[in-house]
């Protein structure tokens, strides 16, 4: 059984960008405007493109073909926005701690004879490398 990602109590629905669907010859089993919007919503929910295409009854290959089709620039931009929004939500769910540990450091007490004598800051190198890796991947996509 596949569980669908849904907003919990007090959460809002994920960001789903507004876009003009790619105009195609209307086929019942093709990429209708409704399917395109639903696909983008699934991406904004955090699903990968193949799984999102599966959810709307289409293939991953046809989703990428629609994205690269002439006139599909709006669809491609909505796709990128939805994925970026899902990644942002995922990072927010992990909490602001990663940025704080990597850039600002975490206060650490220095003890002397059982008492706190001073405070130091410790930085998380792995968190910094994850942040740098994400930044590099975003720059490579441009």
C-alpha positions in Angstrom: 0.0 0.0 0.0 1.3 3.4 -1.0 0.8 6.2 1.5 0.2 9.6 0.0 1.9 12.6 1.6 -0.7 14.8 3.2 -0.5 17.9 5.3 -0.9 17.2 9.0 -3.0 19.1 11.5 -2.3 22.8 11.3 -0.1 22.5 8.1 -1.0 24.1 4.9 -1.0 22.4 1.5 2.3 22.5 -0.3 3.2 25.1 -2.8 1.9 24.3 -6.3 3.0 26.9 -8.8 0.4 28.3 -11.2 1.3 27.7 -14.8 -0.3 27.5 -18.3 -0.4 23.8 -19.2 1.2 22.7 -22.4 -1.4 22.8 -25.2 -1.7 19.4 -26.8 -4.3 17.6 -28.9 -6.7 16.5 -26.3 -6.6 12.7 -25.7 -8.3 11.0 -22.9 -5.2 9.0 -22.1 -2.7 11.8 -22.7 -1.3 14.8 -20.8 -4.5 16.7 -20.2 -4.2 20.1 -18.4 -5.7 18.4 -15.2 -3.0 15.7 -15.3 -0.3 18.3 -15.8 -1.5 20.2 -12.7 -1.9 17.1 -10.7 1.6 16.0 -11.7 3.1 19.3 -10.5 1.1 19.0 -7.2 2.7 15.6 -6.6 6.1 17.0 -7.3 5.4 19.8 -4.8 4.4 17.0 -2.3 7.9 15.6 -2.5 7.5 12.7 -5.0 10.1 12.1 -7.6 9.1 12.7 -11.2 8.7 8.9 -12.0 6.4 8.4 -9.0 4.4 11.5 -9.7 3.9 10.5 -13.3 2.8 7.1 -12.1 0.2 8.7 -9.8 -1.4 10.5 -12.7 -1.3 7.4 -14.9 1.5 8.5 -17.2 5.1 7.4 -17.7 8.3 9.1 -16.5 9.6 9.1 -20.1 6.5 11.0 -21.3 6.8 13.5 -18.5 10.3 14.4 -19.5 9.2 14.5 -23.2 6.5 16.9 -22.3 9.0 19.0 -20.3 11.4 19.3 -23.2 8.7 19.9 -25.8 8.5 23.3 -27.6 6.0 25.3 -25.7 6.6 23.4 -22.5 8.7 26.1 -20.9 5.9 27.0 -18.4 5.5 23.3 -17.5 9.3 23.0 -17.0 9.4 26.1 -14.8 6.5 24.9 -12.7 8.3 21.5 -12.4 11.5 23.2 -11.1 9.5 25.4 -8.7 7.6 22.5 -7.3 10.8 20.5 -6.7 12.5 23.5 -5.1 9.5 24.0 -2.9 9.5 20.3 -1.8 13.2 20.5 -1.0 12.6 23.7 1.0 9.8 22.0 3.0 12.1 19.0 3.6 14.9 21.2 4.9 12.5 23.1 7.1 11.1 19.8 8.5 14.7 18.9 9.5 14.8 22.1 11.3 17.1 25.1 11.2 19.7 23.2 13.1 21.7 22.2 10.1 22.5 25.8 9.2 23.1 26.7 12.8 25.5 23.8 13.4 27.4 24.5 10.2 27.6 28.3 10.1 26.9 29.7 13.5 28.2 26.8 15.6 26.6 25.2 18.7 27.5 26.5 22.2 29.6 24.0 24.1 30.4 24.4 27.8 34.0 24.2 29.0 34.1 22.7 32.5 36.7 23.2 35.2 36.4 21.4 38.5 32.8 20.4 37.8 31.6 24.0 36.9 31.1 25.8 33.6 34.1 28.0 33.3 33.6 29.2 29.7 31.7 28.6 26.5 33.0 27.6 23.2 31.4 27.1 19.8 31.7 23.8 17.9 30.9 23.6 14.2 29.5 20.6 12.3 31.7 20.0 9.3 29.4 17.4 7.8 26.5 19.8 7.9 28.6 22.4 6.2 29.5 19.9 3.4 25.9 19.0 2.9 25.0 22.7 2.6 27.8 23.3 0.1 26.9 20.2 -1.9 23.3 21.5 -2.2 24.5 24.9 -3.3 26.8 23.4 -5.9 24.0 21.2 -7.3 21.7 24.2 -7.6 24.4 26.2 -9.4 25.1 23.4 -11.8 21.4 23.3 -12.9 21.5 26.9 -14.1 
